[in-house]
Amino acid sequence: MTTFLFLFALGLSFVAFSWFEWPSMPDRRTKTTFVTIVFLTYGLTVAISFKPELPGPLQLYEHLLAPLVSDWMKS
């Protein structure tokens, strides 16, 4: 029960943040990027809420962005 309340409250906060941020976004590409990140984050939160042994959002974003920053951040 508390998991569903948490996810409901989190969903409402995502909607509220989106509602206030949407008018300030200049073009369609920015809006698409924003929606993609919000849905990925919410989906990952739902998955982690039901299966806590899954890797977190940081590991997902590191995996997705690793090819983009590998040339910039060579050690």
KEZA-22495 format. One record per atom (N, C-alpha, C): residue number from 1; chain; y negated, x negated, z negated. Coordinates in pm, whole numbers. Example, Ala and Ser with C-alpha at 12.3 -4.5 7.8 and 13.67 -1.06 7.14 Angstrom:
# KEZA-22495
+-----+--------+--------+--------+--------+
: num : chaine :      y :      x :      z :
+-----+--------+--------+--------+--------+
:   1 :      A :    569 :  -1319 :   -780 :
:   1 :      A :    450 :  -1230 :   -780 :
:   1 :      A :    330 :  -1320 :   -780 :
:   2 :      A :    225 :  -1285 :   -708 :
:   2 :      A :    106 :  -1367 :   -714 :
:   2 :      A :     -3 :  -1290 :   -787 :
+-----+--------+--------+--------+--------+
//
This chain:
# KEZA-22495
+-----+--------+--------+--------+--------+
: num : chaine :      y :      x :      z :
+-----+--------+--------+--------+--------+
:   1 :      A :    120 :    -82 :      0 :
:   1 :      A :      0 :      0 :      0 :
:   1 :      A :   -126 :    -86 :      0 :
:   2 :      A :   -126 :   -190 :    -83 :
:   2 :      A :   -246 :   -275 :    -88 :
:   2 :      A :   -264 :   -353 :     42 :
:   3 :      A :   -153 :   -385 :    109 :
:   3 :      A :   -164 :   -455 :    237 :
:   3 :      A :   -234 :   -366 :    339 :
:   4 :      A :   -199 :   -239 :    342 :
:   4 :      A :   -262 :   -149 :    438 :
:   4 :      A :   -410 :   -126 :    404 :
:   5 :      A :   -442 :   -119 :    276 :
:   5 :      A :   -583 :   -105 :    238 :
:   5 :      A :   -662 :   -230 :    276 :
:   6 :      A :   -601 :   -346 :    254 :
:   6 :      A :   -666 :   -471 :    293 :
:   6 :      A :   -691 :   -475 :    443 :
:   7 :      A :   -590 :   -440 :    522 :
:   7 :      A :   -605 :   -443 :    667 :
:   7 :      A :   -705 :   -339 :    716 :
:   8 :      A :   -709 :   -224 :    650 :
:   8 :      A :   -807 :   -122 :    685 :
:   8 :      A :   -949 :   -171 :    655 :
:   9 :      A :   -969 :   -230 :    539 :
:   9 :      A :  -1101 :   -283 :    503 :
:   9 :      A :  -1142 :   -397 :    596 :
:  10 :      A :  -1047 :   -480 :    630 :
:  10 :      A :  -1076 :   -590 :    722 :
:  10 :      A :  -1111 :   -536 :    861 :
:  11 :      A :  -1039 :   -435 :    905 :
:  11 :      A :  -1070 :   -373 :   1034 :
:  11 :      A :  -1209 :   -311 :   1035 :
:  12 :      A :  -1245 :   -246 :    925 :
:  12 :      A :  -1381 :   -189 :    916 :
:  12 :      A :  -1488 :   -299 :    920 :
:  13 :      A :  -1460 :   -410 :    854 :
:  13 :      A :  -1558 :   -519 :    857 :
:  13 :      A :  -1569 :   -579 :    997 :
:  14 :      A :  -1457 :   -590 :   1069 :
:  14 :      A :  -1464 :   -639 :   1207 :
:  14 :      A :  -1545 :   -544 :   1294 :
:  15 :      A :  -1526 :   -416 :   1275 :
:  15 :      A :  -1603 :   -317 :   1352 :
:  15 :      A :  -1752 :   -326 :   1318 :
:  16 :      A :  -1782 :   -341 :   1189 :
:  16 :      A :  -1923 :   -352 :   1149 :
:  16 :      A :  -1988 :   -477 :   1206 :
:  17 :      A :  -1918 :   -591 :   1197 :
:  17 :      A :  -1973 :   -714 :   1253 :
:  17 :      A :  -1992 :   -701 :   1404 :
:  18 :      A :  -1897 :   -642 :   1471 :
:  18 :      A :  -1907 :   -624 :   1616 :
:  18 :      A :  -2022 :   -530 :   1651 :
:  19 :      A :  -2038 :   -425 :   1573 :
:  19 :      A :  -2145 :   -328 :   1598 :
:  19 :      A :  -2283 :   -394 :   1592 :
:  20 :      A :  -2301 :   -484 :   1495 :
:  20 :      A :  -2432 :   -549 :   1480 :
:  20 :      A :  -2451 :   -667 :   1574 :
:  21 :      A :  -2346 :   -733 :   1614 :
:  21 :      A :  -2357 :   -850 :   1701 :
:  21 :      A :  -2363 :   -813 :   1849 :
:  22 :      A :  -2305 :   -701 :   1886 :
:  22 :      A :  -2291 :   -665 :   2027 :
:  22 :      A :  -2425 :   -662 :   2103 :
:  23 :      A :  -2531 :   -599 :   2050 :
:  23 :      A :  -2656 :   -594 :   2127 :
:  23 :      A :  -2721 :   -731 :   2150 :
:  24 :      A :  -2690 :   -829 :   2065 :
:  24 :      A :  -2754 :   -959 :   2080 :
:  24 :      A :  -2682 :  -1051 :   2178 :
:  25 :      A :  -2571 :  -1006 :   2233 :
:  25 :      A :  -2497 :  -1089 :   2328 :
:  25 :      A :  -2550 :  -1067 :   2469 :
:  26 :      A :  -2585 :  -1177 :   2536 :
:  26 :      A :  -2658 :  -1163 :   2663 :
:  26 :      A :  -2575 :  -1121 :   2784 :
:  27 :      A :  -2452 :  -1169 :   2797 :
:  27 :      A :  -2380 :  -1140 :   2919 :
:  27 :      A :  -2235 :  -1099 :   2891 :
:  28 :      A :  -2168 :  -1063 :   2998 :
:  28 :      A :  -2030 :  -1012 :   2985 :
:  28 :      A :  -1933 :  -1121 :   2939 :
:  29 :      A :  -1956 :  -1242 :   2982 :
:  29 :      A :  -1867 :  -1352 :   2944 :
:  29 :      A :  -1870 :  -1376 :   2793 :
:  30 :      A :  -1987 :  -1372 :   2734 :
:  30 :      A :  -2000 :  -1390 :   2590 :
:  30 :      A :  -1933 :  -1276 :   2515 :
:  31 :      A :  -1950 :  -1155 :   2563 :
:  31 :      A :  -1889 :  -1039 :   2500 :
:  31 :      A :  -1736 :  -1046 :   2509 :
:  32 :      A :  -1685 :  -1089 :   2623 :
:  32 :      A :  -1540 :  -1102 :   2640 :
:  32 :      A :  -1484 :  -1207 :   2545 :
:  33 :      A :  -1553 :  -1318 :   2532 :
:  33 :      A :  -1510 :  -1424 :   2440 :
:  33 :      A :  -1510 :  -1374 :   2297 :
:  34 :      A :  -1614 :  -1303 :   2258 :
:  34 :      A :  -1625 :  -1248 :   2123 :
:  34 :      A :  -1511 :  -1152 :   2094 :
:  35 :      A :  -1484 :  -1060 :   2185 :
:  35 :      A :  -1378 :   -962 :   2165 :
:  35 :      A :  -1242 :  -1031 :   2158 :
:  36 :      A :  -1220 :  -1131 :   2241 :
:  36 :      A :  -1094 :  -1204 :   2239 :
:  36 :      A :  -1071 :  -1273 :   2106 :
:  37 :      A :  -1173 :  -1341 :   2055 :
:  37 :      A :  -1159 :  -1410 :   1927 :
:  37 :      A :  -1139 :  -1311 :   1814 :
:  38 :      A :  -1210 :  -1199 :   1815 :
:  38 :      A :  -1194 :  -1099 :   1710 :
:  38 :      A :  -1053 :  -1040 :   1711 :
:  39 :      A :  -1002 :  -1004 :   1829 :
:  39 :      A :   -867 :   -947 :   1836 :
:  39 :      A :   -759 :  -1048 :   1799 :
:  40 :      A :   -774 :  -1173 :   1843 :
:  40 :      A :   -677 :  -1275 :   1804 :
:  40 :      A :   -676 :  -1296 :   1652 :
:  41 :      A :   -794 :  -1301 :   1595 :
:  41 :      A :   -803 :  -1322 :   1451 :
:  41 :      A :   -745 :  -1204 :   1374 :
:  42 :      A :   -777 :  -1082 :   1416 :
:  42 :      A :   -723 :   -965 :   1346 :
:  42 :      A :   -572 :   -954 :   1364 :
:  43 :      A :   -524 :   -981 :   1484 :
:  43 :      A :   -380 :   -978 :   1507 :
:  43 :      A :   -306 :  -1082 :   1425 :
:  44 :      A :   -365 :  -1200 :   1414 :
:  44 :      A :   -304 :  -1304 :   1332 :
:  44 :      A :   -307 :  -1266 :   1184 :
:  45 :      A :   -413 :  -1203 :   1140 :
:  45 :      A :   -422 :  -1158 :   1002 :
:  45 :      A :   -316 :  -1054 :    970 :
:  46 :      A :   -295 :   -962 :   1061 :
:  46 :      A :   -191 :   -860 :   1043 :
:  46 :      A :    -53 :   -927 :   1036 :
:  47 :      A :    -28 :  -1020 :   1128 :
:  47 :      A :    102 :  -1087 :   1129 :
:  47 :      A :    125 :  -1167 :   1001 :
:  48 :      A :     24 :  -1238 :    955 :
:  48 :      A :     38 :  -1319 :    833 :
:  48 :      A :     51 :  -1229 :    710 :
:  49 :      A :     -9 :  -1113 :    712 :
:  49 :      A :      3 :  -1022 :    598 :
:  49 :      A :    146 :   -974 :    579 :
:  50 :      A :    218 :   -956 :    689 :
:  50 :      A :    355 :   -907 :    680 :
:  50 :      A :    458 :  -1020 :    675 :
:  51 :      A :    425 :  -1136 :    731 :
:  51 :      A :    515 :  -1252 :    729 :
:  51 :      A :    434 :  -1375 :    687 :
:  52 :      A :    421 :  -1399 :    557 :
:  52 :      A :    335 :  -1508 :    508 :
:  52 :      A :    382 :  -1649 :    547 :
:  53 :      A :    506 :  -1665 :    591 :
:  53 :      A :    554 :  -1798 :    626 :
:  53 :      A :    505 :  -1844 :    764 :
:  54 :      A :    438 :  -1757 :    839 :
:  54 :      A :    385 :  -1795 :    970 :
:  54 :      A :    268 :  -1892 :    954 :
:  55 :      A :    242 :  -1975 :   1055 :
:  55 :      A :    124 :  -2062 :   1048 :
:  55 :      A :     -4 :  -1980 :   1056 :
:  56 :      A :   -109 :  -2031 :   1000 :
:  56 :      A :   -234 :  -1958 :    992 :
:  56 :      A :   -320 :  -1968 :   1117 :
:  57 :      A :   -438 :  -1908 :   1113 :
:  57 :      A :   -527 :  -1906 :   1229 :
:  57 :      A :   -575 :  -2046 :   1269 :
:  58 :      A :   -590 :  -2133 :   1173 :
:  58 :      A :   -637 :  -2268 :   1205 :
:  58 :      A :   -537 :  -2340 :   1295 :
:  59 :      A :   -409 :  -2323 :   1266 :
:  59 :      A :   -307 :  -2386 :   1350 :
:  59 :      A :   -307 :  -2325 :   1491 :
:  60 :      A :   -332 :  -2195 :   1503 :
:  60 :      A :   -338 :  -2131 :   1635 :
:  60 :      A :   -456 :  -2186 :   1714 :
:  61 :      A :   -573 :  -2192 :   1652 :
:  61 :      A :   -691 :  -2240 :   1724 :
:  61 :      A :   -679 :  -2388 :   1757 :
:  62 :      A :   -619 :  -2466 :   1668 :
:  62 :      A :   -595 :  -2607 :   1700 :
:  62 :      A :   -503 :  -2620 :   1821 :
:  63 :      A :   -399 :  -2538 :   1825 :
:  63 :      A :   -306 :  -2541 :   1938 :
:  63 :      A :   -375 :  -2498 :   2068 :
:  64 :      A :   -459 :  -2396 :   2061 :
:  64 :      A :   -526 :  -2347 :   2181 :
:  64 :      A :   -633 :  -2444 :   2231 :
:  65 :      A :   -704 :  -2507 :   2139 :
:  65 :      A :   -817 :  -2592 :   2178 :
:  65 :      A :   -781 :  -2739 :   2192 :
:  66 :      A :   -661 :  -2779 :   2156 :
:  66 :      A :   -622 :  -2920 :   2161 :
:  66 :      A :   -639 :  -2980 :   2301 :
:  67 :      A :   -599 :  -2912 :   2408 :
:  67 :      A :   -619 :  -2974 :   2541 :
:  67 :      A :   -766 :  -2993 :   2576 :
:  68 :      A :   -852 :  -2908 :   2524 :
:  68 :      A :   -995 :  -2918 :   2558 :
:  68 :      A :  -1063 :  -3033 :   2487 :
:  69 :      A :  -1024 :  -3060 :   2364 :
:  69 :      A :  -1094 :  -3163 :   2286 :
:  69 :      A :  -1019 :  -3294 :   2279 :
:  70 :      A :   -902 :  -3303 :   2338 :
:  70 :      A :   -824 :  -3427 :   2328 :
:  70 :      A :   -896 :  -3544 :   2393 :
:  71 :      A :   -968 :  -3522 :   2503 :
:  71 :      A :  -1042 :  -3630 :   2568 :
:  71 :      A :  -1164 :  -3672 :   2487 :
:  72 :      A :  -1226 :  -3579 :   2418 :
:  72 :      A :  -1347 :  -3609 :   2342 :
:  72 :      A :  -1316 :  -3680 :   2210 :
:  73 :      A :  -1203 :  -3647 :   2149 :
:  73 :      A :  -1176 :  -3695 :   2014 :
:  73 :      A :  -1059 :  -3793 :   2009 :
:  74 :      A :  -1057 :  -3886 :   2099 :
:  74 :      A :   -951 :  -3988 :   2096 :
:  74 :      A :   -978 :  -4085 :   1982 :
:  75 :      A :   -872 :  -4119 :   1910 :
:  75 :      A :   -893 :  -4210 :   1797 :
:  75 :      A :   -855 :  -4352 :   1831 :
+-----+--------+--------+--------+--------+
//
